[in-house]
Amino acid sequence: GRGKDAARAAGLLALFACWYGFNIVFNIYNKQILKSFPYPVTVTFIELGVGSALIAAMWASGAKKAPTLNREMLKPIIPLAVIHTVGNLLTNVSLGKVAVSFTHTIKAMEPFFSVLLSALFLGDIPSLAVVGALVPVVGGVALASITEVSFNWAGFFAAMGSNITFQSRNVLSKKMMGLSSIKGAIDNINLFSVITMLSCLVCLPIAMGLEGVRFTPQAMAAA
């Protein structure tokens, strides 16, 4: 009935509000951390580690049933985890190089890449209305880039790279959910959880190789 529809719409709006709210806080704190601890790969590893710990707690408490994984399921998930790692790394690199507002102005291009990659990988051809709606987005990002005081190419390309990697992950995740080895065996929440945990493992050797062991208590205290 109407009551259920209204409650569902209100719940969806609340989720969007929480998503935006947490995202704002996350990015502001990330910028502050990267100013005093300029090791974006290590910061990414720690963030993925905290996420993995929360996921483990979610499964252990029974709030969400843990998925049963096998080798056939992991084969397509591991590449997604690598893409997810790269996307998070590039976002943090960008936040370290330019203003938070500029990073997210560039990330406003995500719908453009989502439409482009969906057309390339899934064969979803956008309507003229969708293409028309993307024109002011692309124009606005171009204008903001030209006038941005904190602009530098490293921050710009890192933010643009994170757009491409995250949207590749989203499109390929959608495609993967249709595979016979995956379909019905894992839902979206558990898929994202597994990707996060695998990303943490992928990020560890990269952090140690590029920045050394920066996540010991002594190194953190020194910073």
N, C-alpha and C positions, 0 to 999 in steps of 0.2 A: 504494500500500500504506500500511500504518500508519506506516512510517518517513517517507514523503513527507508525510503529513498532519501528523505531529508536527513535522517540520522547517518546514513552512509555518506552523503555529500559532506555533512559536517565533520565526520571522521576523516574523510579524505583531505579536507581543507586544513584540519588540525595537523595531519601528517606533513602536508606541504609546509605549514608554518614552522613546525619543529625542524624539518629538513633545512629550511633556509636559516632559521635561528642558530642551530648547531653549526651550520656551515660558516656563518659569519664569525662566531666565537672561535671556531677551529682555525680559520685563516688569520685572524688577528693575533691569536696566541702563537701560531706558526711563525708569523713574521717577527714577533718579539723574540722567540727562541732562536731563529736563524740569525738575528742581529748579534746575539751574544754567544751563540754556539754555531758557527758557520760551517756545519757539516751536514748538508742536505741528505746525503745517502744514509748516514747514521740516524738522523732524525726520522727518515722514512722507515728504516728498519725497526726503530723503537715503537713508532706508531702502529706498524703492522703487528709487532709483538704484543702490544697492549690489546689490539683488536682480536688477535688469536686467543689471548687469555680470556677475554670476555666471551668469545664464542665457545671455548672449552667449558666455561662456567655455565653458559646457557644449555649446553648439551648435558652436562653433569647434573644440573638441577632438574632436568626433565621439562624445562620450559619449551624446549624444542627437541624432538627426537633426532639423534645423530644419524646421518645417512650411512648405509652400508656400501662401501666402495670396493671396486675390483680393478684389475689392471686395464680392462677394456674401457672402463669409465674414466680412469685417470689419463689415458692417452690424449683425448681431446681437451681435458681440463688443464693439463700442465701448460700448454701454449697460452691459454687464457691467463694463467697465473703470471707468466712472464710478461705479457702485455700489460696486465694490471700493475705489476711492479714498475715497469718503465713509465707508465702514466703517472703514478704517485711520485716517482723520482723527479720527473720533469716538472710537475706542479710545484714541488718544494724548491727545485732549482730556480724556477721563475719567481717564486715568492721571495727568494733570497736576493734576486737581482733587481727587481722593480717593485713599485708600489702594489699593495694588495688589490687596490681598486683597478689598476691597469691589468694585472693578471686575470682578474675576473671579467674585465671588459673583453679581453681576448677570448676567454672561455665562453663568452656569449655566442661564439661561432659554433659551438657544439651542435646545435640543430642543423646547421649547414652540412657539417661532416656526417651527421647521422643520416640525413636524406641522401647524400652522395654515396656513402658506403652501403646503405640499404639497397640503393639502385644497382650498385656494382656486385654485391655479394648475394642479395636475396631476390633481385629482379623486381623490387618494389619501385615502380616508376611514379614520381610525385605528380600531383595535379598542378595545373597552372596557378591555382590559388596558393598552394604551398610554396611554389617557386617565387611567386610575387611577394609573399610574406617574408621570405628570406632576404630579398634585395635590400630593404632598409637596415636589416641586421648587419649584413656585410658592409654596407656603406657607413654605418655608424662606427663599426670597429675600425675601418680604414681612417675615418676622420679622427677618432680618439687616438689612434696610433701616431698620426701626424702631429697632433697638438700636445701629446703627453710629455710632461717635463722629465719624468724619470725613465723615458724610453731608452732601451739599449737592445741590440739585436739578440744577445744571448737570452735575455728574459723573454723577448718576443717569440723567438723560435722554440724555447722550452715550453711556453704556454701553448703555442700552436701544436707542438708535438704531443702534448698531453691531451689536447682535443682529439687528435687523430687516433692515439692509442686507446683512450677511453671509449670512443665511439666504435672503434674496431672491436674492442672487448664486448660491448653491448650487442652489436650486430652479430658477431660470431657466437655469442652466448645463445642468442635467439635461434640461430641456425643449429647449434649443437643440441638444444633441447628437443629437436625433432629426430635426433639419431636414435636408432633402435636400442643401442646400449645404454642410453640416458633416459629416454622417454618414460615417464612414470616412476623412475627409480630415485629421482632427486628433484626437489622443488627449487624455486628461485632463491629463497633465503639460504638453504643449505648449500646451493651451488656457490653463492657469493661467499659464504663462510669458508668453504673448502678452498676457493681461490685465494682468499685473504691469508689463510694458514700457509698455503704453498708459496705465496708471494713473500711471506716472512722468511721462509727457508731460502728462496732464491736471492733475497736482498742481503742476507748475512755475508756470504763470501764477497759480494760486490762492495759492501761497506768496508769490510776488512781490507780488501785489495786496494780500494781507491783512497780511503781515509785513515786506515789503521784501526786499532782497537780504541775507539773513542767513547765506548759506552760502559767503561768501568767506573765505579764510584769516584776513584781518584781523578780520572780524566774529566769527569763531569764537574767535580768540585773545583778543579783548576780552571775550567772554562768559566 
